[in-house]
Every structure is written in C-alpha cells, then in structure tokens.
Amino acid sequence: MSILDILILGAILSVAVTLALGLRALGRPGAEARSQSNRLMRLRVALQALAIALLVIGMWWKSTQGG
C-alpha cells in the first residue's frame, strides 16, 4: 500500500466522520447547533474536494507508472 493510497483512505474517512458530526449537530435544536452544522458541512465539502483531487492524482499516477 503506497502513501497515496493511505492519503486517499484518510481523506475518505475524514469525509465520513465530518458528515456524521454535521448530521448529529443538525439534529440538535438551537442557533449554535445550526451554526456548527453549517461549519461542519462546509468542511465536508472541502474534504470531499481534497479526496477527489487525491483520487484523480492516484489514477493519473497509476496510469503513467504502470501500477
């Protein structure tokens, strides 16, 4: 398992954890909970972009290196 594979798995796991925390915050009442949920969902979108970028880099790398 290469370092890129580990980074991809870490990014995907981070997205899943952030999604779960955001959904949990969404279910709580109050303005602070809504604010926290919104912040977590924006973080999730950024982490998803990172995960997609890593996947694209990984596919490109494996196609050029023959791995």
ZAMILO-709184 format. One record per residue (C-alpha): chain; residue in three letters; x, y, z; residue number from 1. Coordinates in nm, 3 decimals, always signed. Each point is the difference from the previous one (the first is absolute). Layout:
   unit   code         u         v         w   pos
      A    ALA         X         Y         Z   NUM
...
END
This chain:
   unit   code         u         v         w   pos
      A    MET    +0.000    +0.000    +0.000     1
      A    SER    +0.152    +0.329    -0.110     2
      A    ILE    -0.006    +0.332    +0.182     3
      A    LEU    -0.251    +0.127    -0.256     4
      A    ASP    -0.237    -0.287    +0.082     5
      A    ILE    +0.026    +0.083    +0.369     6
      A    LEU    -0.069    +0.369    -0.069     7
      A    ILE    -0.307    -0.089    -0.208     8
      A    LEU    -0.137    -0.228    +0.272     9
      A    GLY    +0.066    +0.268    +0.262    10
      A    ALA    -0.181    +0.262    -0.207    11
      A    ILE    -0.301    -0.226    -0.052    12
      A    LEU    -0.013    -0.085    +0.370    13
      A    SER    +0.022    +0.372    +0.087    14
      A    VAL    -0.295    +0.073    -0.229    15
      A    ALA    -0.208    -0.274    +0.165    16
      A    VAL    +0.080    +0.117    +0.354    17
      A    THR    -0.070    +0.364    -0.085    18
      A    LEU    -0.331    -0.098    -0.163    19
      A    ALA    -0.104    -0.196    +0.311    20
      A    LEU    +0.092    +0.287    +0.232    21
      A    GLY    -0.184    +0.250    -0.220    22
      A    LEU    -0.314    -0.212    -0.008    23
      A    ARG    +0.013    -0.042    +0.376    24
      A    ALA    +0.028    +0.378    +0.045    25
      A    LEU    -0.285    +0.050    -0.246    26
      A    GLY    -0.229    -0.206    +0.220    27
      A    ARG    +0.054    +0.217    +0.306    28
      A    PRO    -0.213    +0.309    +0.067    29
      A    GLY    +0.135    +0.353    +0.029    30
      A    ALA    +0.187    +0.261    -0.199    31
      A    GLU    +0.343    -0.119    +0.115    32
      A    ALA    -0.072    -0.353    -0.122    33
      A    ARG    -0.111    +0.134    -0.341    34
      A    SER    +0.317    +0.206    -0.024    35
      A    GLN    +0.217    -0.299    +0.092    36
      A    SER    -0.183    -0.221    -0.249    37
      A    ASN    +0.049    +0.257    -0.276    38
      A    ARG    +0.372    +0.029    +0.080    39
      A    LEU    +0.041    -0.379    -0.001    40
      A    MET    -0.181    -0.037    -0.331    41
      A    ARG    +0.226    +0.263    -0.160    42
      A    LEU    +0.301    -0.191    +0.134    43
      A    ARG    -0.144    -0.320    -0.146    44
      A    VAL    -0.023    +0.157    -0.344    45
      A    ALA    +0.364    +0.109    +0.021    46
      A    LEU    +0.106    -0.347    +0.113    47
      A    GLN    -0.196    -0.155    -0.287    48
      A    ALA    +0.183    +0.225    -0.245    49
      A    LEU    +0.330    -0.115    +0.151    50
      A    ALA    -0.105    -0.366    -0.023    51
      A    ILE    -0.101    +0.039    -0.364    52
      A    ALA    +0.328    +0.176    -0.081    53
      A    LEU    +0.196    -0.281    +0.165    54
      A    LEU    -0.200    -0.261    -0.191    55
      A    VAL    +0.070    +0.176    -0.331    56
      A    ILE    +0.370    +0.029    +0.083    57
      A    GLY    +0.006    -0.367    +0.100    58
      A    MET    -0.166    -0.113    -0.321    59
      A    TRP    +0.234    +0.217    -0.207    60
      A    TRP    +0.304    -0.130    +0.188    61
      A    LYS    -0.096    -0.365    -0.040    62
      A    SER    -0.077    +0.045    -0.369    63
      A    THR    +0.338    +0.165    -0.072    64
      A    GLN    +0.205    -0.230    +0.224    65
      A    GLY    -0.163    -0.321    -0.115    66
      A    GLY    -0.105    -0.095    +0.354    67
END
